[in-house]
Amino acid sequence: MATQVQWLAPSPLWNRFAPDSDKTAFRSPALLRFSTDTFMQDLQSLLAQNPATLDSCIAQPENWRFPNVGLPPLTSPGVGATNASSGKSGSAPAGSQPALSTVSNREVPPSILKFYQPAHARFYLVAASLNCRLPGLPDHTVKRNQGESTTFVLRKLQLKSGATALAGTPPDLHIYDECAWLPNATPPGWLPLTDPLTLAAGEEQLPLFNFQFGSNGSQRRMFAGMIPVGKRQTYVAARALQTKSDGTPAPATADDPRKIEFQRQVLDPWGDLVAWIAKERSLSSVPASLVDSDNMAAAQGSALVLIDFAIYLDKQLNSVWKVVAQTSPVSTLSGAQLALYEAFSATMRVFDGTAPVTLAEALRLAYAHQNDFETEVLVPGTRLGLPANYSGPLLTDNSDPSLVTLIGRPTDAQPLPQRPIETLIENALSEVTAKPAPAIPPPAKDPQNPQGDDWFIVRCLYQRPLCAVKTLPAPVVFSPPSEPFQLASFFDPDAPARRIQVALPVDTTPAALRKYDKGVAFMISDQLNQQMQRVKGLKDLMDGNVADPSGFGLGMICSFSIPIITICAFIVLMIFVILLNIIFFWMPFLKICFPIPTFKSKGS
């Protein structure tokens, strides 16, 4: 029964594709491109008025310099579609550029079919007809009241093992395997398929919409669905899933959320603090005032890192924390947890110049003053300092080699893959309990293809669950693959630019600007207000010369005018563009300005 139903190109394209000796385009779904936000209404209008012009919407390789779309007109009646209307990426669309031999000294038109984002004013549909294999190819009726459905799937192409592909050319589907997108897998990813004409369990199916057109008893039906180009980053950053012997995805080895928490809250801030103070100390001719200020900042930053470290130990390694807090004897620890505690014997100097303290003592001291740091506020006439009875341990100190080794100091010549403190923590965690299920998704890493130049195809599906025979499921009717295409990133240099116009105020005299309503409110706290008042000038700020945090200790709600904000934003943009032009030399590529002789602020 499955042989009686087949997917073909949309019926308005049959006259273009059927005469060709190569029936690939005739039997494959068509890829349509639209460039307006009303693309669905445009398609409906086209089908209602002149369905035969659907070939003008066939997607073609393009960029913003060569905005090509549609098939070229037939040169003569009866000419096949091999070179003129195959719909493949190598064909030249209507209004195309000269042959490559005539543009050798100019930019060559693109040859790769790339789909751009909706933000680029590009929308893409897959379109196909579902027909009975009978004379006249009548449309097949989809009985939705019996559970029948029409959908399509997006598949990623994966080069077969040992095969090689020519870069910069459309792929040969014979040397590629198809991968199914599983959005509900853990983590979501691409599952390689041994048989492309099978539907993977959990594979994402996208809807196809029904379009009817024609008149005078010759009404036809076409199915179309929108290709989700906007999900490109999700598709590109996803991992390849491992498969079990039965072809189902193997459970992925998820990262331990406790390790991720340690890296976010303790390891990275500690490493960044060490790197910052090392860079500050490497500067020549540093004034004594700045050295004192750096040490105070290092002491404050160290205190916050130590507090987070203590909270982490209390939560994840409570036995170690009890020994650090001196509420349990050291004899309660063994193995990796004892090794971690012994590493806390590394010493560090303190800000007030008293005797150095161990890391364990620094953790106890910072934890005892947690409330002092959490409730710290600016007091007019004073600078931020350390709480009373807090000596100020410095995690940035490098006088004890044990502390230096613990955090590690990577260099440009020899990066540090994993810091020793991280290894100690991971070993201790493995002794406590099994890793819990992650409460939040882990950060994305190790994308399958960071460049994002993967190839994709789509297939249309027709499912009839009531046609199952005993224990055998009903076969899914798959269409042949569509033409391969790539998904462009949001910042693709070849992408068309959506036309956006930001209108700055025309008349910028005070008399005109005072007419604008102040509709944007900023809430400024008393602490932020005092910090803002410390800025005496741009040069002083760059030299580290700031005023004491004095002034009004009041919070405020300040309302601003949007038109004036746009002027300020534009001026600040141009200032930074001109400054950074020294490095990037991007001014020649930034803007193009056209004079408007009659556009005057006063209308005179």
Steps between C-alpha positions, in 0.01 A plus 500: 500500500793732563597484134171665400584832666802713422640845565573717195596859435209746521267448206546858362863401431427177314503667158852625575643180648319216324666537153846463651664161459625532857187474716676596827342845520160362393497245785656723770347769722557855380665768710331839473647835601308816597633839603204666673338451839173426321643189332200280587255749348731540201499125441123480531457790258739342249318167509162670465597719203758307298638178654730445201720787620602303809831433324587867561525419874748211477792566736834560330854568624513867589659768712427867547701585187320241288142468633397213274172311516288299259564296190582662165238495225513209254696589189276300268200267524582144591844581638577287800588627842849360522679833468220752506245392757628218714470712811848391607763732634698498180219647289498868412185677629301764324691821458821316579851632453723426199691176472805454721736558210362851457526593866855381561601848610195550716341323793370154410133428579450250784468131422390367840135502603491677836188586698504831687324604820159669529696797637649525150149515347523147365243225550519147361233238442516138397218417258384168353196316369371167632366301208359159418704296256222492241456653153472878539673488842190601700547657844481253784247582773646515850245360745583693808197363687672161475827625646677559170745788494747684275818643647861556402833442671824694487804276464869584534746339261803325645790394283545125494811351655789504255319723249629839390302795372607790284477821701288782364274279290157346566536155661457169322224331702645156424797559732298646787292347777192672640467599866166549674440790739389382847398809702393305809813288534739563791670705373322589172701403197531329163452122477666329200257283304588170340189523279393850390148370423428436867368740761715506813325478835456853628602662171360850459220520244404840362150579369393520137213731407240421237460742205223454241497680168353475152146532364249355250531150638881492487562577865830379633661473845849588617668455838750755631686555825736766631863397544617618847814687396476705821599189700830482318714560810322220686563261213865598457597490869338161563711189549493179303319234703644155546282210390440164662485172308127544436554845346354696793702781661730390780466700823757777505747542780386827650744729678492494877304813601708524820816544293334763286385683814855498640639635175242779478505613862857435616752385242444754222469805733814391687694447178382834356600679822849350485536588131385858563742570784785338303430736211485801732833409661664460159438865415800729538506818711184418695427778754494394864141617530394260227691212663310558824174525308575175315578320826174621653307386191680164513415459867134579441483271197679223689250528785204450265668201331581348839140545614370323189761227549392446861132488403584248229688274742217519750251399232689241293785376727355544845747262670793707373332823604437374854872434539584842353248662737658301789175330594633152412842340545731436209475126569151501343655554157679254277596450138433782257314711759802488733728593208279802429512614862876461516529728197334771710823532699640731231563845643439852375584849614233737626417859418560643849855359512451262792614140500408293191203264527426161350230450240292317761529795739415742219185300420389508866574871530316598183201282585476662844483845336257400225225727629739797519588469132146425384354807674785739414386839367671825409524756775538866396849630565664155531646238270410136488718304739515174686280412799638532850709202616539379142869484409435467123656174369626535143429211266724685251807458719785306339740473796406137579573257215227269632233763438647585160496135401147453630339754267765488229621787286452420131721679248456582134761239413356227723126517572366316803237239404389432857605669824613277790228634731243391241642145499490483879139615508391251232670210678337595829158530338531151352536362854191669641198394295405436141462814298147643518283584202582849372252763617594732214621422147880474480680767298538422131843377403669288237262583213509250218587770247590846636512645147138406437543403136305174534277380220130424550216345302128462566268207437120504497315227691155342467389279789201264514484332840177307423669319213713294738493123448473309829820580692671675210471880495377667186793612282562872483496641148820703465573745222841503334741750656477862404792689354775536768534841660686679776363721779656846525592655832350825620824686416574330170685754280309381192159548660261766371438785741146573609431870439475674838484876539556672833375857478701741712337828600493742210506830687759478781459850642406521870166648398419186297648238733305629800178391327584131526344315790731332752368147486799286603571472873824376659493392865825597676570367849672707768815288470516534120438873533801538729716291266404721205594812694853363547575558130672839471596483135601262223873562537486468879304182467756349262777597744317334788428835667146489638326699770390371836152339506340811647196694393130435524415150620161498330352269240338664200277428203622703203288533186658556160387578149543218247584734205784663693626158610523396135715807425734415789521136396582595142772746605655250742490235227689723258757594767585135572493407132752774422722402794499128417554579134867533595500123565239359263503754216130441446380853424497443121259209550279647770262739330380660182338843509272655240428874507138613528499861370141580599516334842551796734420526868301822469336407172637808325 
